[in-house]
Amino acid sequence: MCDDLTAIEEEVALSRTGLDRRSFAGLGAASLAALAAPLGAKTTKAPPPPTEKMVRIPTTSGQMDAFFVHPKTGRWPAVILWPDIAGLREAYKVMARRLAADGHAVLVINQYYRSAPAPHFNAITEWRTPAGQEKLRPMIPLLTPDAIVLDTRAAAEWLDRQRPVHSGRGMGVAGYCMGGPFAVRSAFAYPARVRAVASFHGGSLVTDRPDSPHRLFAATSARFLFAIAQNDDKRAPGDKDALRTAATEAERESEVEVYPADHGWCTIDSPVYDKVQAERAWGRMLELFRTL
């Protein structure tokens, strides 16, 4: 979860790089792509090169802007990607390109489209500033469970109308940080299509609310992957057990693991990005999505 303790841990991680938040936020697309490059050689045949564009998707709340990337030819299983709290930006475009290169049609949603088009920040470090938090203050309350359900349906229906999408195969959803619970709600919103969900250092997955994400599993048709940060687990050690129990009771296949890395370790522009553990989590996601 993105709290004050997480901010302190990010500052410690930044100090090891020798960069401040402004310098870290200034990392360009080439630097981010280098960070995202896989460890080792690919062992499977690569799909055609990807093509990409920004798109606008009509919803009941307005026009949702999103980044759409997919192999240039052929038809591929779709994946919806929910970014972390700092929203759609270059880091998530880079990550989506890599996922598309594995053979997926990927849509990265600007979850804050009700307030303004993306990008809202150049890097996640910017939202930690007073100005960044003030910018998000009116935006976050608009992201209600009902809003995420409606946005998922709009995005999924739009994807199924696109030529590069193989609508006969299942759809995947990935979410990071605040996007983790959004990914679970996406499976709840569109059970006929969403067959795989990956949550990376997701927050608020287990709450005492009746509509808590972990209480929605039985109403989905998905397999689940929950990659949990070690510092998140330390603050809420019961969450992993609640997720496992809920999945078992709902008869949903799940993988729940605490990684030896801190909250944000999978996002390439995060101060705590951990290449080795991020690659391991990425590999688990690819294995999950290859079942679509």
C-alpha positions in Angstrom: 0.0 0.0 0.0 1.2 3.5 -0.7 1.5 5.0 2.8 3.9 7.2 4.8 6.1 4.2 5.6 6.3 3.3 1.9 7.5 6.8 1.2 10.3 6.5 3.8 11.4 3.2 2.2 11.4 4.8 -1.2 13.6 7.6 0.1 16.1 5.0 1.4 16.0 3.2 -2.0 16.6 6.6 -3.8 19.6 7.4 -1.6 21.2 4.2 -2.9 20.8 5.3 -6.5 22.4 8.7 -5.9 19.3 10.4 -7.5 16.7 12.6 -6.0 13.0 12.4 -6.9 13.2 15.0 -9.7 16.2 13.2 -11.4 14.5 9.8 -11.0 11.3 11.1 -12.6 13.4 12.4 -15.5 14.4 9.0 -16.7 13.6 8.8 -20.4 11.9 6.1 -22.5 15.2 4.5 -23.5 16.3 4.2 -19.9 12.9 2.7 -18.9 13.1 0.3 -21.8 16.5 -0.8 -20.6 15.2 -1.4 -17.1 12.3 -3.5 -18.5 14.5 -5.6 -20.8 14.2 -9.3 -19.9 17.0 -11.1 -18.2 18.3 -13.8 -20.5 17.2 -14.7 -24.0 13.7 -15.5 -25.0 13.1 -19.2 -25.6 9.8 -18.9 -27.6 9.2 -17.6 -31.1 8.5 -13.9 -31.1 5.2 -12.5 -32.5 5.3 -9.8 -35.2 6.6 -6.4 -34.1 4.1 -4.4 -32.1 2.2 -1.4 -33.2 0.6 1.2 -30.8 -1.6 4.2 -30.5 -3.5 6.3 -28.0 -7.3 5.6 -28.2 -10.5 7.0 -26.7 -13.2 4.7 -25.5 -16.7 5.9 -24.8 -18.1 5.2 -21.3 -21.1 6.3 -19.3 -18.8 8.9 -17.6 -17.1 10.3 -20.8 -14.2 9.5 -23.1 -11.6 7.2 -21.5 -8.2 7.6 -23.0 -6.0 4.5 -23.1 -2.8 3.2 -24.7 -3.3 0.3 -27.1 -0.4 -1.9 -28.2 -0.5 -5.2 -30.1 1.5 -7.3 -32.6 1.2 -5.8 -36.0 -0.5 -8.8 -37.6 -2.6 -11.6 -36.4 -5.2 -11.9 -33.6 -4.2 -12.1 -30.0 -5.7 -12.5 -26.5 -6.5 -9.2 -24.9 -5.1 -7.9 -21.6 -6.3 -4.9 -19.7 -3.6 -3.2 -17.6 -4.5 -1.0 -14.6 -1.6 1.3 -13.6 -0.5 2.2 -10.1 -1.6 5.4 -8.3 0.4 7.6 -10.6 -1.5 6.5 -13.6 -0.9 5.9 -17.3 2.6 7.2 -18.2 5.7 6.2 -20.1 6.7 3.4 -17.7 3.4 1.6 -18.3 3.7 2.1 -22.0 7.1 0.4 -21.9 5.7 -2.5 -19.8 2.7 -2.9 -22.1 5.0 -3.0 -25.2 6.9 -5.9 -23.6 3.7 -7.7 -22.8 2.5 -7.2 -26.4 5.7 -8.6 -27.7 4.9 -11.8 -25.9 1.7 -12.1 -28.0 -1.1 -10.0 -26.4 -3.2 -7.0 -27.4 -2.7 -4.7 -24.4 -4.9 -1.8 -23.3 -3.5 0.4 -20.5 -6.3 2.5 -19.0 -6.1 6.0 -17.7 -8.1 5.4 -14.6 -8.3 9.2 -14.0 -10.0 10.0 -17.3 -13.0 11.5 -15.5 -10.7 14.3 -14.3 -8.1 14.8 -17.0 -6.3 12.9 -19.9 -3.1 11.1 -19.2 -0.3 11.6 -18.3 -0.7 13.1 -14.9 2.9 12.4 -13.8 6.1 11.5 -15.5 7.0 9.0 -12.8 5.6 7.6 -9.6 8.0 9.7 -7.5 6.1 12.9 -8.6 2.9 11.9 -6.9 4.7 11.8 -3.5 5.3 15.6 -3.7 2.7 17.9 -2.0 1.7 19.2 -5.5 1.3 15.6 -6.7 -0.9 14.6 -3.8 -3.0 17.7 -4.2 -3.6 16.9 -7.8 -4.9 13.4 -7.0 -7.0 14.4 -4.1 -10.2 15.1 -6.1 -9.5 12.3 -8.6 -9.2 9.2 -6.3 -12.7 9.4 -4.8 -14.2 9.0 -8.2 -12.7 5.5 -8.6 -15.5 3.7 -6.8 -16.1 0.0 -7.2 -19.1 0.7 -9.4 -16.9 3.0 -11.6 -14.3 0.3 -12.1 -17.0 -2.2 -13.1 -18.4 0.2 -15.7 -15.0 1.1 -17.0 -14.0 -2.6 -17.3 -17.1 -3.4 -19.3 -16.5 -0.5 -21.6 -12.9 -1.4 -22.1 -13.6 -5.1 -22.6 -16.4 -4.5 -25.1 -14.2 -2.0 -27.0 -11.4 -4.6 -27.1 -13.6 -7.3 -28.5 -14.5 -5.0 -31.5 -10.8 -4.6 -32.4 -9.4 -6.6 -35.3 -6.1 -7.6 -33.4 -8.1 -9.1 -30.6 -8.9 -12.8 -30.6 -12.3 -12.7 -28.9 -12.6 -16.4 -28.9 -9.8 -16.6 -26.3 -10.0 -15.5 -22.7 -9.1 -12.0 -21.5 -6.4 -11.2 -18.9 -6.2 -8.3 -16.5 -3.1 -7.0 -14.6 -3.0 -4.4 -11.9 -0.3 -2.7 -9.9 -0.7 -1.0 -6.5 -4.2 0.5 -6.6 -4.7 -1.4 -9.9 -4.5 -4.7 -8.0 -8.0 -4.6 -6.6 -9.2 -3.0 -9.8 -8.0 -6.1 -11.6 -10.0 -8.4 -9.3 -13.1 -6.1 -9.8 -12.5 -6.4 -13.6 -12.9 -10.2 -13.3 -16.1 -9.6 -11.3 -17.4 -7.1 -13.9 -16.9 -9.3 -16.9 -16.8 -13.0 -15.9 -17.7 -14.2 -19.3 -14.4 -12.9 -20.7 -11.9 -12.3 -18.0 -10.1 -15.7 -17.3 -6.8 -14.6 -15.6 -6.0 -11.8 -13.1 -2.5 -10.8 -11.9 -2.1 -8.4 -9.0 1.3 -6.9 -8.2 1.8 -5.3 -4.8 -1.9 -4.6 -4.8 -3.5 -2.6 -2.0 -6.9 -3.0 -0.2 -7.4 -6.5 -1.6 -8.7 -7.7 1.8 -11.0 -5.3 3.7 -14.0 -5.6 6.0 -16.4 -4.3 3.3 -19.1 -6.6 1.9 -17.7 -5.9 -1.6 -14.0 -6.4 -0.7 -12.1 -7.8 -3.7 -11.4 -11.1 -1.9 -15.1 -11.7 -1.4 -15.7 -11.4 -5.2 -13.9 -14.6 -6.3 -16.9 -16.8 -6.5 -18.6 -14.5 -9.0 -15.6 -14.7 -11.4 -14.3 -17.2 -13.9 -10.7 -16.3 -13.5 -7.4 -17.8 -12.2 -5.5 -15.5 -9.9 -1.9 -14.5 -9.2 -1.2 -12.3 -6.2 2.4 -11.1 -5.9 2.7 -9.4 -2.5 5.4 -7.1 -1.3 7.3 -8.1 1.8 6.7 -4.8 3.6 2.9 -4.9 2.7 2.9 -8.5 4.2 4.6 -7.3 7.3 1.9 -4.7 7.9 -1.0 -7.0 7.1 0.2 -10.6 7.5 -3.3 -12.0 7.5 -4.1 -10.8 4.0 -2.3 -13.6 2.2 -4.1 -16.2 4.2 -7.4 -14.5 3.6 -6.8 -14.5 -0.2 -5.9 -18.2 -0.2 -8.9 -19.1 1.9 -11.3 -17.0 -0.2 -9.9 -18.6 -3.4 -10.2 -22.1 -2.0 -13.8 -21.5 -0.8 -14.7 -20.0 -4.2 -13.0 -22.9 -6.0 -10.9 -20.5 -7.9 -7.3 -21.4 -8.8 -4.8 -19.0 -7.2 -1.1 -18.4 -6.6 -0.4 -16.2 -3.6 3.2 -15.4 -2.8 5.1 -12.9 -0.7 8.2 -11.7 -2.6 11.4 -10.6 -1.0 11.0 -7.0 -2.3 9.2 -3.9 -1.3 5.9 -2.3 -2.4 6.4 -1.0 -6.0 9.1 -3.4 -6.9 7.5 -4.4 -10.2 7.1 -0.9 -11.7 10.1 0.1 -13.7 10.1 3.8 -12.7 9.8 3.0 -8.9 12.7 3.8 -6.6 12.4 0.3 -5.2 12.2 -1.5 -8.5 13.9 -4.9 -8.1 15.0 -6.3 -11.4 15.4 -9.9 -10.3 12.2 -10.2 -8.3 10.2 -8.2 -10.9 11.4 -10.6 -13.6 10.3 -13.5 -11.5 6.8 -12.0 -11.0 6.6 -11.1 -14.7 7.4 -14.7 -15.6 4.5 -15.9 -13.4 2.2 -13.5 -15.1 3.2 -14.7 -18.6 2.6 -18.3 -17.5 -0.8 -17.3 -16.3 -1.7 -15.4 -19.4 -0.5 -18.1 -21.7 -3.5 -20.1 -20.5 -5.9 -17.6 -22.1 
